[in-house]
């Protein structure tokens, strides 16, 4: 998380401070929630999840301040990012970060959680309407689409996770219905692009892991709203689990690519499948899910530590916040 230390040191670096850095908040906030759920379910008192949540909150505030300063000083650069066919999909990472922090604070500080949830839900609805307006009315080529287009969809499915605690349940169903339908639409489009057109550029290959997030988050949200592990919930979970297995089966595709900041796309989906597996264990009490969740949590920790280390290295080489 140290890229910000090098970004604001000169005007040029501030000018190219990327919106994609909010993916670091998504990954680390997701990990903090995974730890909180793991500690609660396994009756551990480590305190790792709460400490990580506070650290991520500070990091989110710092990123927000820096990007606001960029917006004030370089509005044209922000407009360029917003009109970029890939980077535009990372703007909802900001509202998703608010929603994730809301989920993290809900058990212990419901007042803070409520403010974060209302802010995140309203902002994300605005982002979703704007992005879909652009998708419908702007000319895109098939090679422009990537799994990063799922980010706005993930946010709408994320709203119901603590939505029932803060608002009437129909608001949660409203957001869930948006996400679940457009997930299927986008999944079809992305599979068509991956199978019948040129491969993703190396920089976008890590975004394939985002394929895990919609079914995993949808499973969590659906069970939270219904309180039941029914057939549809199982379909969502097992699809997310198969997608995770498939991506690990393709490990050779991932291990040989150069490190990019887009590697943070690995992190939130790993946290999401970890939390979903913990929820499966909570409802089934099948020990298989207990061990599987433990494995996923360890993998998520190792992955974030490795990507954080690599991010610090490229920040020291001044390879972040530069013009592409």
C-alpha positions as protocol buffer text, in pm:
chain_id: "A"
residue {
  index: 1
  type: UNK
  ca { x: 0 y: 0 z: 0 }
}
residue {
  index: 2
  type: UNK
  ca { x: 296 y: 233 z: -21 }
}
residue {
  index: 3
  type: UNK
  ca { x: 241 y: 353 z: -379 }
}
residue {
  index: 4
  type: UNK
  ca { x: 74 y: 663 z: -248 }
}
residue {
  index: 5
  type: UNK
  ca { x: 395 y: 761 z: -72 }
}
residue {
  index: 6
  type: UNK
  ca { x: 562 y: 810 z: -408 }
}
residue {
  index: 7
  type: UNK
  ca { x: 261 y: 936 z: -605 }
}
residue {
  index: 8
  type: UNK
  ca { x: 195 y: 1280 z: -461 }
}
residue {
  index: 9
  type: UNK
  ca { x: 563 y: 1386 z: -449 }
}
residue {
  index: 10
  type: UNK
  ca { x: 545 y: 1571 z: -780 }
}
residue {
  index: 11
  type: UNK
  ca { x: 267 y: 1717 z: -988 }
}
residue {
  index: 12
  type: UNK
  ca { x: 327 y: 1471 z: -1272 }
}
residue {
  index: 13
  type: UNK
  ca { x: 289 y: 1176 z: -1040 }
}
residue {
  index: 14
  type: UNK
  ca { x: -29 y: 1319 z: -892 }
}
residue {
  index: 15
  type: UNK
  ca { x: -156 y: 1378 z: -1245 }
}
residue {
  index: 16
  type: UNK
  ca { x: -135 y: 1007 z: -1324 }
}
residue {
  index: 17
  type: UNK
  ca { x: -254 y: 874 z: -989 }
}
residue {
  index: 18
  type: UNK
  ca { x: -475 y: 585 z: -1109 }
}
residue {
  index: 19
  type: UNK
  ca { x: -830 y: 508 z: -1005 }
}
residue {
  index: 20
  type: UNK
  ca { x: -732 y: 140 z: -1019 }
}
residue {
  index: 21
  type: UNK
  ca { x: -556 y: 179 z: -681 }
}
residue {
  index: 22
  type: UNK
  ca { x: -897 y: 155 z: -513 }
}
residue {
  index: 23
  type: UNK
  ca { x: -880 y: -216 z: -599 }
}
residue {
  index: 24
  type: UNK
  ca { x: -626 y: -237 z: -315 }
}
residue {
  index: 25
  type: UNK
  ca { x: -902 y: -135 z: -74 }
}
residue {
  index: 26
  type: UNK
  ca { x: -1139 y: -396 z: -215 }
}
residue {
  index: 27
  type: UNK
  ca { x: -885 y: -675 z: -166 }
}
residue {
  index: 28
  type: UNK
  ca { x: -767 y: -581 z: 181 }
}
residue {
  index: 29
  type: UNK
  ca { x: -1117 y: -493 z: 307 }
}
residue {
  index: 30
  type: UNK
  ca { x: -1237 y: -829 z: 177 }
}
residue {
  index: 31
  type: UNK
  ca { x: -954 y: -1001 z: 364 }
}
residue {
  index: 32
  type: UNK
  ca { x: -1040 y: -817 z: 686 }
}
residue {
  index: 33
  type: UNK
  ca { x: -1404 y: -934 z: 658 }
}
residue {
  index: 34
  type: UNK
  ca { x: -1283 y: -1289 z: 591 }
}
residue {
  index: 35
  type: UNK
  ca { x: -1072 y: -1277 z: 908 }
}
residue {
  index: 36
  type: UNK
  ca { x: -1361 y: -1132 z: 1110 }
}
residue {
  index: 37
  type: UNK
  ca { x: -1595 y: -1409 z: 993 }
}
residue {
  index: 38
  type: UNK
  ca { x: -1331 y: -1678 z: 1044 }
}
residue {
  index: 39
  type: UNK
  ca { x: -1248 y: -1562 z: 1396 }
}
residue {
  index: 40
  type: UNK
  ca { x: -1616 y: -1546 z: 1489 }
}
residue {
  index: 41
  type: UNK
  ca { x: -1706 y: -1885 z: 1342 }
}
residue {
  index: 42
  type: UNK
  ca { x: -1402 y: -2066 z: 1479 }
}
residue {
  index: 43
  type: UNK
  ca { x: -1429 y: -1882 z: 1814 }
}
residue {
  index: 44
  type: UNK
  ca { x: -1078 y: -1737 z: 1790 }
}
residue {
  index: 45
  type: UNK
  ca { x: -983 y: -1407 z: 1953 }
}
residue {
  index: 46
  type: UNK
  ca { x: -692 y: -1308 z: 1731 }
}
residue {
  index: 47
  type: UNK
  ca { x: -816 y: -955 z: 1656 }
}
residue {
  index: 48
  type: UNK
  ca { x: -651 y: -966 z: 1312 }
}
residue {
  index: 49
  type: UNK
  ca { x: -969 y: -883 z: 1125 }
}
residue {
  index: 50
  type: UNK
  ca { x: -1050 y: -576 z: 1334 }
}
residue {
  index: 51
  type: UNK
  ca { x: -694 y: -442 z: 1318 }
}
residue {
  index: 52
  type: UNK
  ca { x: -683 y: -493 z: 942 }
}
residue {
  index: 53
  type: UNK
  ca { x: -1020 y: -319 z: 905 }
}
residue {
  index: 54
  type: UNK
  ca { x: -886 y: -8 z: 1080 }
}
residue {
  index: 55
  type: UNK
  ca { x: -572 y: -8 z: 864 }
}
residue {
  index: 56
  type: UNK
  ca { x: -776 y: -42 z: 546 }
}
residue {
  index: 57
  type: UNK
  ca { x: -1006 y: 241 z: 659 }
}
residue {
  index: 58
  type: UNK
  ca { x: -708 y: 475 z: 698 }
}
residue {
  index: 59
  type: UNK
  ca { x: -571 y: 365 z: 361 }
}
residue {
  index: 60
  type: UNK
  ca { x: -910 y: 432 z: 198 }
}
residue {
  index: 61
  type: UNK
  ca { x: -922 y: 782 z: 345 }
}
residue {
  index: 62
  type: UNK
  ca { x: -569 y: 856 z: 220 }
}
residue {
  index: 63
  type: UNK
  ca { x: -651 y: 735 z: -132 }
}
residue {
  index: 64
  type: UNK
  ca { x: -971 y: 940 z: -131 }
}
residue {
  index: 65
  type: UNK
  ca { x: -785 y: 1257 z: -34 }
}
residue {
  index: 66
  type: UNK
  ca { x: -514 y: 1207 z: -296 }
}
residue {
  index: 67
  type: UNK
  ca { x: -762 y: 1132 z: -574 }
}
residue {
  index: 68
  type: UNK
  ca { x: -977 y: 1433 z: -472 }
}
residue {
  index: 69
  type: UNK
  ca { x: -667 y: 1654 z: -499 }
}
residue {
  index: 70
  type: UNK
  ca { x: -597 y: 1507 z: -842 }
}
residue {
  index: 71
  type: UNK
  ca { x: -956 y: 1575 z: -947 }
}
residue {
  index: 72
  type: UNK
  ca { x: -926 y: 1936 z: -830 }
}
residue {
  index: 73
  type: UNK
  ca { x: -595 y: 1993 z: -1009 }
}
residue {
  index: 74
  type: UNK
  ca { x: -623 y: 1767 z: -1312 }
}
residue {
  index: 75
  type: UNK
  ca { x: -992 y: 1726 z: -1401 }
}
residue {
  index: 76
  type: UNK
  ca { x: -900 y: 1648 z: -1761 }
}
residue {
  index: 77
  type: UNK
  ca { x: -698 y: 1345 z: -1648 }
}
residue {
  index: 78
  type: UNK
  ca { x: -993 y: 1219 z: -1445 }
}
residue {
  index: 79
  type: UNK
  ca { x: -1213 y: 1263 z: -1753 }
}
residue {
  index: 80
  type: UNK
  ca { x: -963 y: 1061 z: -1959 }
}
residue {
  index: 81
  type: UNK
  ca { x: -977 y: 778 z: -1704 }
}
residue {
  index: 82
  type: UNK
  ca { x: -1356 y: 791 z: -1700 }
}
residue {
  index: 83
  type: UNK
  ca { x: -1366 y: 757 z: -2079 }
}
residue {
  index: 84
  type: UNK
  ca { x: -1114 y: 472 z: -2088 }
}
residue {
  index: 85
  type: UNK
  ca { x: -1285 y: 141 z: -2184 }
}
residue {
  index: 86
  type: UNK
  ca { x: -1113 y: -49 z: -1900 }
}
residue {
  index: 87
  type: UNK
  ca { x: -1040 y: 207 z: -1629 }
}
residue {
  index: 88
  type: UNK
  ca { x: -1396 y: 340 z: -1626 }
}
residue {
  index: 89
  type: UNK
  ca { x: -1502 y: 13 z: -1462 }
}
residue {
  index: 90
  type: UNK
  ca { x: -1274 y: 82 z: -1164 }
}
residue {
  index: 91
  type: UNK
  ca { x: -1461 y: 397 z: -1058 }
}
residue {
  index: 92
  type: UNK
  ca { x: -1727 y: 181 z: -886 }
}
residue {
  index: 93
  type: UNK
  ca { x: -1440 y: 30 z: -685 }
}
residue {
  index: 94
  type: UNK
  ca { x: -1476 y: 344 z: -473 }
}
residue {
  index: 95
  type: UNK
  ca { x: -1841 y: 280 z: -385 }
}
residue {
  index: 96
  type: UNK
  ca { x: -1767 y: -91 z: -341 }
}
residue {
  index: 97
  type: UNK
  ca { x: -1497 y: 5 z: -90 }
}
residue {
  index: 98
  type: UNK
  ca { x: -1759 y: 198 z: 109 }
}
residue {
  index: 99
  type: UNK
  ca { x: -1989 y: -105 z: 104 }
}
residue {
  index: 100
  type: UNK
  ca { x: -1712 y: -342 z: 214 }
}
residue {
  index: 101
  type: UNK
  ca { x: -1618 y: -115 z: 502 }
}
residue {
  index: 102
  type: UNK
  ca { x: -1986 y: -103 z: 595 }
}
residue {
  index: 103
  type: UNK
  ca { x: -1994 y: -484 z: 610 }
}
residue {
  index: 104
  type: UNK
  ca { x: -1681 y: -488 z: 823 }
}
residue {
  index: 105
  type: UNK
  ca { x: -1813 y: -238 z: 1078 }
}
residue {
  index: 106
  type: UNK
  ca { x: -2171 y: -369 z: 1096 }
}
residue {
  index: 107
  type: UNK
  ca { x: -2125 y: -616 z: 1386 }
}
residue {
  index: 108
  type: UNK
  ca { x: -1949 y: -374 z: 1620 }
}
residue {
  index: 109
  type: UNK
  ca { x: -2031 y: -19 z: 1503 }
}
residue {
  index: 110
  type: UNK
  ca { x: -2370 y: -27 z: 1327 }
}
residue {
  index: 111
  type: UNK
  ca { x: -2397 y: 353 z: 1317 }
}
residue {
  index: 112
  type: UNK
  ca { x: -2078 y: 389 z: 1112 }
}
residue {
  index: 113
  type: UNK
  ca { x: -2185 y: 91 z: 903 }
}
residue {
  index: 114
  type: UNK
  ca { x: -2520 y: 255 z: 825 }
}
residue {
  index: 115
  type: UNK
  ca { x: -2359 y: 579 z: 704 }
}
residue {
  index: 116
  type: UNK
  ca { x: -2111 y: 388 z: 489 }
}
residue {
  index: 117
  type: UNK
  ca { x: -2386 y: 164 z: 350 }
}
residue {
  index: 118
  type: UNK
  ca { x: -2620 y: 446 z: 249 }
}
residue {
  index: 119
  type: UNK
  ca { x: -2331 y: 642 z: 95 }
}
residue {
  index: 120
  type: UNK
  ca { x: -2197 y: 339 z: -89 }
}
residue {
  index: 121
  type: UNK
  ca { x: -2535 y: 214 z: -212 }
}
residue {
  index: 122
  type: UNK
  ca { x: -2645 y: 554 z: -344 }
}
residue {
  index: 123
  type: UNK
  ca { x: -2311 y: 624 z: -509 }
}
residue {
  index: 124
  type: UNK
  ca { x: -2295 y: 279 z: -661 }
}
residue {
  index: 125
  type: UNK
  ca { x: -2643 y: 310 z: -807 }
}
residue {
  index: 126
  type: UNK
  ca { x: -2530 y: 635 z: -970 }
}
residue {
  index: 127
  type: UNK
  ca { x: -2215 y: 471 z: -1109 }
}
residue {
  index: 128
  type: UNK
  ca { x: -2415 y: 175 z: -1241 }
}
residue {
  index: 129
  type: UNK
  ca { x: -2669 y: 396 z: -1419 }
}
residue {
  index: 130
  type: UNK
  ca { x: -2394 y: 608 z: -1571 }
}
residue {
  index: 131
  type: UNK
  ca { x: -2184 y: 311 z: -1683 }
}
residue {
  index: 132
  type: UNK
  ca { x: -2476 y: 130 z: -1839 }
}
residue {
  index: 133
  type: UNK
  ca { x: -2577 y: 447 z: -2019 }
}
residue {
  index: 134
  type: UNK
  ca { x: -2223 y: 459 z: -2161 }
}
residue {
  index: 135
  type: UNK
  ca { x: -2229 y: 88 z: -2251 }
}
residue {
  index: 136
  type: UNK
  ca { x: -2555 y: 134 z: -2443 }
}
residue {
  index: 137
  type: UNK
  ca { x: -2468 y: 456 z: -2624 }
}
residue {
  index: 138
  type: UNK
  ca { x: -2093 y: 443 z: -2684 }
}
residue {
  index: 139
  type: UNK
  ca { x: -1929 y: 239 z: -2958 }
}
residue {
  index: 140
  type: UNK
  ca { x: -1716 y: -43 z: -2811 }
}
residue {
  index: 141
  type: UNK
  ca { x: -1516 y: -313 z: -2984 }
}
residue {
  index: 142
  type: UNK
  ca { x: -1529 y: -673 z: -2863 }
}
residue {
  index: 143
  type: UNK
  ca { x: -1165 y: -650 z: -2744 }
}
residue {
  index: 144
  type: UNK
  ca { x: -1262 y: -369 z: -2506 }
}
residue {
  index: 145
  type: UNK
  ca { x: -1462 y: -604 z: -2284 }
}
residue {
  index: 146
  type: UNK
  ca { x: -1285 y: -784 z: -2001 }
}
residue {
  index: 147
  type: UNK
  ca { x: -1379 y: -931 z: -1662 }
}
residue {
  index: 148
  type: UNK
  ca { x: -1321 y: -581 z: -1518 }
}
residue {
  index: 149
  type: UNK
  ca { x: -1669 y: -502 z: -1655 }
}
residue {
  index: 150
  type: UNK
  ca { x: -1803 y: -719 z: -1372 }
}
residue {
  index: 151
  type: UNK
  ca { x: -1697 y: -465 z: -1108 }
}
residue {
  index: 152
  type: UNK
  ca { x: -2016 y: -255 z: -1126 }
}
residue {
  index: 153
  type: UNK
  ca { x: -2224 y: -576 z: -1118 }
}
residue {
  index: 154
  type: UNK
  ca { x: -2041 y: -704 z: -810 }
}
residue {
  index: 155
  type: UNK
  ca { x: -2125 y: -383 z: -629 }
}
residue {
  index: 156
  type: UNK
  ca { x: -2499 y: -416 z: -685 }
}
residue {
  index: 157
  type: UNK
  ca { x: -2489 y: -774 z: -552 }
}
residue {
  index: 158
  type: UNK
  ca { x: -2280 y: -659 z: -254 }
}
residue {
  index: 159
  type: UNK
  ca { x: -2539 y: -404 z: -137 }
}
residue {
  index: 160
  type: UNK
  ca { x: -2776 y: -666 z: 16 }
}
residue {
  index: 161
  type: UNK
  ca { x: -2507 y: -829 z: 233 }
}
residue {
  index: 162
  type: UNK
  ca { x: -2586 y: -588 z: 517 }
}
residue {
  index: 163
  type: UNK
  ca { x: -2873 y: -411 z: 340 }
}
residue {
  index: 164
  type: UNK
  ca { x: -3140 y: -584 z: 544 }
}
residue {
  index: 165
  type: UNK
  ca { x: -2985 y: -445 z: 863 }
}
residue {
  index: 166
  type: UNK
  ca { x: -3008 y: -86 z: 740 }
}
residue {
  index: 167
  type: UNK
  ca { x: -3309 y: -57 z: 508 }
}
residue {
  index: 168
  type: UNK
  ca { x: -3630 y: -235 z: 400 }
}
residue {
  index: 169
  type: UNK
  ca { x: -3555 y: -574 z: 243 }
}
residue {
  index: 170
  type: UNK
  ca { x: -3702 y: -474 z: -94 }
}
residue {
  index: 171
  type: UNK
  ca { x: -3416 y: -230 z: -145 }
}
residue {
  index: 172
  type: UNK
  ca { x: -3175 y: -521 z: -114 }
}
residue {
  index: 173
  type: UNK
  ca { x: -3379 y: -728 z: -360 }
}
residue {
  index: 174
  type: UNK
  ca { x: -3379 y: -432 z: -601 }
}
residue {
  index: 175
  type: UNK
  ca { x: -3000 y: -420 z: -608 }
}
residue {
  index: 176
  type: UNK
  ca { x: -2967 y: -800 z: -613 }
}
residue {
  index: 177
  type: UNK
  ca { x: -3196 y: -832 z: -916 }
}
residue {
  index: 178
  type: UNK
  ca { x: -2987 y: -579 z: -1110 }
}
residue {
  index: 179
  type: UNK
  ca { x: -2663 y: -762 z: -1039 }
}
residue {
  index: 180
  type: UNK
  ca { x: -2780 y: -1119 z: -1091 }
}
residue {
  index: 181
  type: UNK
  ca { x: -2936 y: -1049 z: -1434 }
}
residue {
  index: 182
  type: UNK
  ca { x: -2651 y: -840 z: -1570 }
}
residue {
  index: 183
  type: UNK
  ca { x: -2398 y: -1092 z: -1434 }
}
residue {
  index: 184
  type: UNK
  ca { x: -2548 y: -1354 z: -1667 }
}
residue {
  index: 185
  type: UNK
  ca { x: -2550 y: -1110 z: -1960 }
}
residue {
  index: 186
  type: UNK
  ca { x: -2189 y: -1004 z: -1907 }
}
residue {
  index: 187
  type: UNK
  ca { x: -2074 y: -1360 z: -1843 }
}
residue {
  index: 188
  type: UNK
  ca { x: -2207 y: -1459 z: -2186 }
}
residue {
  index: 189
  type: UNK
  ca { x: -2035 y: -1165 z: -2355 }
}
residue {
  index: 190
  type: UNK
  ca { x: -1703 y: -1228 z: -2182 }
}
residue {
  index: 191
  type: UNK
  ca { x: -1703 y: -1600 z: -2262 }
}
residue {
  index: 192
  type: UNK
  ca { x: -1770 y: -1512 z: -2626 }
}
residue {
  index: 193
  type: UNK
  ca { x: -1478 y: -1268 z: -2623 }
}
residue {
  index: 194
  type: UNK
  ca { x: -1242 y: -1515 z: -2453 }
}
residue {
  index: 195
  type: UNK
  ca { x: -1326 y: -1813 z: -2673 }
}
residue {
  index: 196
  type: UNK
  ca { x: -1368 y: -1660 z: -3017 }
}
residue {
  index: 197
  type: UNK
  ca { x: -1138 y: -1357 z: -3017 }
}
residue {
  index: 198
  type: UNK
  ca { x: -779 y: -1266 z: -2937 }
}
residue {
  index: 199
  type: UNK
  ca { x: -654 y: -1349 z: -2586 }
}
residue {
  index: 200
  type: UNK
  ca { x: -658 y: -1086 z: -2314 }
}
residue {
  index: 201
  type: UNK
  ca { x: -343 y: -871 z: -2300 }
}
residue {
  index: 202
  type: UNK
  ca { x: -110 y: -974 z: -2018 }
}
residue {
  index: 203
  type: UNK
  ca { x: -203 y: -667 z: -1815 }
}
residue {
  index: 204
  type: UNK
  ca { x: -567 y: -780 z: -1802 }
}
residue {
  index: 205
  type: UNK
  ca { x: -512 y: -1153 z: -1748 }
}
residue {
  index: 206
  type: UNK
  ca { x: -536 y: -1116 z: -1365 }
}
residue {
  index: 207
  type: UNK
  ca { x: -888 y: -975 z: -1408 }
}
residue {
  index: 208
  type: UNK
  ca { x: -1001 y: -1328 z: -1496 }
}
residue {
  index: 209
  type: UNK
  ca { x: -1015 y: -1388 z: -1121 }
}
residue {
  index: 210
  type: UNK
  ca { x: -1299 y: -1137 z: -1106 }
}
residue {
  index: 211
  type: UNK
  ca { x: -1513 y: -1416 z: -1256 }
}
residue {
  index: 212
  type: UNK
  ca { x: -1520 y: -1569 z: -907 }
}
residue {
  index: 213
  type: UNK
  ca { x: -1666 y: -1262 z: -739 }
}
residue {
  index: 214
  type: UNK
  ca { x: -2024 y: -1232 z: -879 }
}
residue {
  index: 215
  type: UNK
  ca { x: -2143 y: -1587 z: -790 }
}
residue {
  index: 216
  type: UNK
  ca { x: -1955 y: -1587 z: -457 }
}
residue {
  index: 217
  type: UNK
  ca { x: -2095 y: -1250 z: -349 }
}
residue {
  index: 218
  type: UNK
  ca { x: -2440 y: -1337 z: -488 }
}
residue {
  index: 219
  type: UNK
  ca { x: -2439 y: -1653 z: -275 }
}
residue {
  index: 220
  type: UNK
  ca { x: -2353 y: -1453 z: 39 }
}
residue {
  index: 221
  type: UNK
  ca { x: -2615 y: -1186 z: -35 }
}
residue {
  index: 222
  type: UNK
  ca { x: -2888 y: -1438 z: -123 }
}
residue {
  index: 223
  type: UNK
  ca { x: -2836 y: -1642 z: 194 }
}
residue {
  index: 224
  type: UNK
  ca { x: -2828 y: -1323 z: 402 }
}
residue {
  index: 225
  type: UNK
  ca { x: -3162 y: -1211 z: 255 }
}
residue {
  index: 226
  type: UNK
  ca { x: -3340 y: -1547 z: 270 }
}
residue {
  index: 227
  type: UNK
  ca { x: -3169 y: -1700 z: 573 }
}
residue {
  index: 228
  type: UNK
  ca { x: -3175 y: -2034 z: 395 }
}
residue {
  index: 229
  type: UNK
  ca { x: -2935 y: -2257 z: 203 }
}
residue {
  index: 230
  type: UNK
  ca { x: -3171 y: -2361 z: -77 }
}
residue {
  index: 231
  type: UNK
  ca { x: -3111 y: -2499 z: -426 }
}
residue {
  index: 232
  type: UNK
  ca { x: -3041 y: -2163 z: -587 }
}
residue {
  index: 233
  type: UNK
  ca { x: -2792 y: -2072 z: -312 }
}
residue {
  index: 234
  type: UNK
  ca { x: -2607 y: -2400 z: -368 }
}
residue {
  index: 235
  type: UNK
  ca { x: -2595 y: -2337 z: -744 }
}
residue {
  index: 236
  type: UNK
  ca { x: -2437 y: -1997 z: -685 }
}
residue {
  index: 237
  type: UNK
  ca { x: -2177 y: -2132 z: -440 }
}
residue {
  index: 238
  type: UNK
  ca { x: -2077 y: -2433 z: -644 }
}
residue {
  index: 239
  type: UNK
  ca { x: -2046 y: -2223 z: -958 }
}
residue {
  index: 240
  type: UNK
  ca { x: -1811 y: -1989 z: -769 }
}
residue {
  index: 241
  type: UNK
  ca { x: -1616 y: -2289 z: -638 }
}
residue {
  index: 242
  type: UNK
  ca { x: -1584 y: -2444 z: -984 }
}
residue {
  index: 243
  type: UNK
  ca { x: -1468 y: -2111 z: -1128 }
}
residue {
  index: 244
  type: UNK
  ca { x: -1202 y: -2093 z: -855 }
}
residue {
  index: 245
  type: UNK
  ca { x: -1089 y: -2447 z: -938 }
}
residue {
  index: 246
  type: UNK
  ca { x: -1080 y: -2367 z: -1310 }
}
residue {
  index: 247
  type: UNK
  ca { x: -863 y: -2061 z: -1260 }
}
residue {
  index: 248
  type: UNK
  ca { x: -620 y: -2251 z: -1037 }
}
residue {
  index: 249
  type: UNK
  ca { x: -612 y: -2522 z: -1305 }
}
residue {
  index: 250
  type: UNK
  ca { x: -490 y: -2252 z: -1547 }
}
residue {
  index: 251
  type: UNK
  ca { x: -210 y: -2143 z: -1310 }
}
residue {
  index: 252
  type: UNK
  ca { x: 52 y: -2158 z: -1588 }
}
residue {
  index: 253
  type: UNK
  ca { x: -133 y: -1876 z: -1763 }
}
residue {
  index: 254
  type: UNK
  ca { x: -91 y: -1650 z: -1460 }
}
residue {
  index: 255
  type: UNK
  ca { x: 253 y: -1728 z: -1320 }
}
residue {
  index: 256
  type: UNK
  ca { x: 453 y: -1615 z: -1624 }
}
residue {
  index: 257
  type: UNK
  ca { x: 308 y: -1267 z: -1671 }
}
residue {
  index: 258
  type: UNK
  ca { x: 484 y: -952 z: -1560 }
}
residue {
  index: 259
  type: UNK
  ca { x: 361 y: -783 z: -1244 }
}
residue {
  index: 260
  type: UNK
  ca { x: 110 y: -504 z: -1299 }
}
residue {
  index: 261
  type: UNK
  ca { x: -105 y: -312 z: -1052 }
}
residue {
  index: 262
  type: UNK
  ca { x: -393 y: -510 z: -1206 }
}
residue {
  index: 263
  type: UNK
  ca { x: -270 y: -809 z: -999 }
}
residue {
  index: 264
  type: UNK
  ca { x: -483 y: -664 z: -717 }
}
residue {
  index: 265
  type: UNK
  ca { x: -774 y: -811 z: -915 }
}
residue {
  index: 266
  type: UNK
  ca { x: -673 y: -1147 z: -766 }
}
residue {
  index: 267
  type: UNK
  ca { x: -736 y: -1038 z: -409 }
}
residue {
  index: 268
  type: UNK
  ca { x: -1104 y: -952 z: -359 }
}
residue {
  index: 269
  type: UNK
  ca { x: -1232 y: -1265 z: -540 }
}
residue {
  index: 270
  type: UNK
  ca { x: -1014 y: -1484 z: -316 }
}
residue {
  index: 271
  type: UNK
  ca { x: -1156 y: -1310 z: -10 }
}
residue {
  index: 272
  type: UNK
  ca { x: -1510 y: -1352 z: -149 }
}
residue {
  index: 273
  type: UNK
  ca { x: -1479 y: -1728 z: -204 }
}
residue {
  index: 274
  type: UNK
  ca { x: -1328 y: -1760 z: 145 }
}
residue {
  index: 275
  type: UNK
  ca { x: -1624 y: -1583 z: 306 }
}
residue {
  index: 276
  type: UNK
  ca { x: -1870 y: -1782 z: 94 }
}
residue {
  index: 277
  type: UNK
  ca { x: -1706 y: -2108 z: 204 }
}
residue {
  index: 278
  type: UNK
  ca { x: -1726 y: -2001 z: 568 }
}
residue {
  index: 279
  type: UNK
  ca { x: -2096 y: -1935 z: 518 }
}
residue {
  index: 280
  type: UNK
  ca { x: -2137 y: -2284 z: 369 }
}
residue {
  index: 281
  type: UNK
  ca { x: -1966 y: -2430 z: 676 }
}
residue {
  index: 282
  type: UNK
  ca { x: -2191 y: -2225 z: 905 }
}
residue {
  index: 283
  type: UNK
  ca { x: -2505 y: -2368 z: 742 }
}
residue {
  index: 284
  type: UNK
  ca { x: -2393 y: -2725 z: 671 }
}
residue {
  index: 285
  type: UNK
  ca { x: -2142 y: -2790 z: 953 }
}
residue {
  index: 286
  type: UNK
  ca { x: -1959 y: -3009 z: 702 }
}
residue {
  index: 287
  type: UNK
  ca { x: -1595 y: -3020 z: 812 }
}
residue {
  index: 288
  type: UNK
  ca { x: -1484 y: -3018 z: 447 }
}
residue {
  index: 289
  type: UNK
  ca { x: -1590 y: -2654 z: 420 }
}
residue {
  index: 290
  type: UNK
  ca { x: -1407 y: -2570 z: 743 }
}
residue {
  index: 291
  type: UNK
  ca { x: -1077 y: -2694 z: 602 }
}
residue {
  index: 292
  type: UNK
  ca { x: -1145 y: -2550 z: 258 }
}
residue {
  index: 293
  type: UNK
  ca { x: -1215 y: -2207 z: 407 }
}
residue {
  index: 294
  type: UNK
  ca { x: -891 y: -2229 z: 607 }
}
residue {
  index: 295
  type: UNK
  ca { x: -697 y: -2310 z: 290 }
}
residue {
  index: 296
  type: UNK
  ca { x: -859 y: -2023 z: 101 }
}
residue {
  index: 297
  type: UNK
  ca { x: -785 y: -1782 z: 387 }
}
residue {
  index: 298
  type: UNK
  ca { x: -418 y: -1880 z: 391 }
}
residue {
  index: 299
  type: UNK
  ca { x: -397 y: -1845 z: 13 }
}
residue {
  index: 300
  type: UNK
  ca { x: -566 y: -1504 z: 27 }
}
residue {
  index: 301
  type: UNK
  ca { x: -318 y: -1386 z: 293 }
}
residue {
  index: 302
  type: UNK
  ca { x: -14 y: -1511 z: 100 }
}
residue {
  index: 303
  type: UNK
  ca { x: -147 y: -1362 z: -222 }
}
residue {
  index: 304
  type: UNK
  ca { x: -206 y: -1018 z: -71 }
}
residue {
  index: 305
  type: UNK
  ca { x: 133 y: -1016 z: 102 }
}
residue {
  index: 306
  type: UNK
  ca { x: 307 y: -1108 z: -223 }
}
residue {
  index: 307
  type: UNK
  ca { x: 117 y: -851 z: -429 }
}
residue {
  index: 308
  type: UNK
  ca { x: 174 y: -586 z: -162 }
}
residue {
  index: 309
  type: UNK
  ca { x: 547 y: -660 z: -170 }
}
residue {
  index: 310
  type: UNK
  ca { x: 553 y: -637 z: -551 }
}
residue {
  index: 311
  type: UNK
  ca { x: 353 y: -313 z: -538 }
}
residue {
  index: 312
  type: UNK
  ca { x: 606 y: -161 z: -297 }
}
residue {
  index: 313
  type: UNK
  ca { x: 888 y: -262 z: -531 }
}
residue {
  index: 314
  type: UNK
  ca { x: 738 y: -97 z: -838 }
}
residue {
  index: 315
  type: UNK
  ca { x: 645 y: 209 z: -632 }
}
residue {
  index: 316
  type: UNK
  ca { x: 1011 y: 244 z: -533 }
}
residue {
  index: 317
  type: UNK
  ca { x: 1106 y: 221 z: -901 }
}
residue {
  index: 318
  type: UNK
  ca { x: 852 y: 498 z: -975 }
}
residue {
  index: 319
  type: UNK
  ca { x: 651 y: 273 z: -1207 }
}
residue {
  index: 320
  type: UNK
  ca { x: 316 y: 371 z: -1056 }
}
residue {
  index: 321
  type: UNK
  ca { x: 146 y: 704 z: -1127 }
}
residue {
  index: 322
  type: UNK
  ca { x: 310 y: 736 z: -1469 }
}
residue {
  index: 323
  type: UNK
  ca { x: 156 y: 797 z: -1807 }
}
residue {
  index: 324
  type: UNK
  ca { x: 71 y: 482 z: -1996 }
}
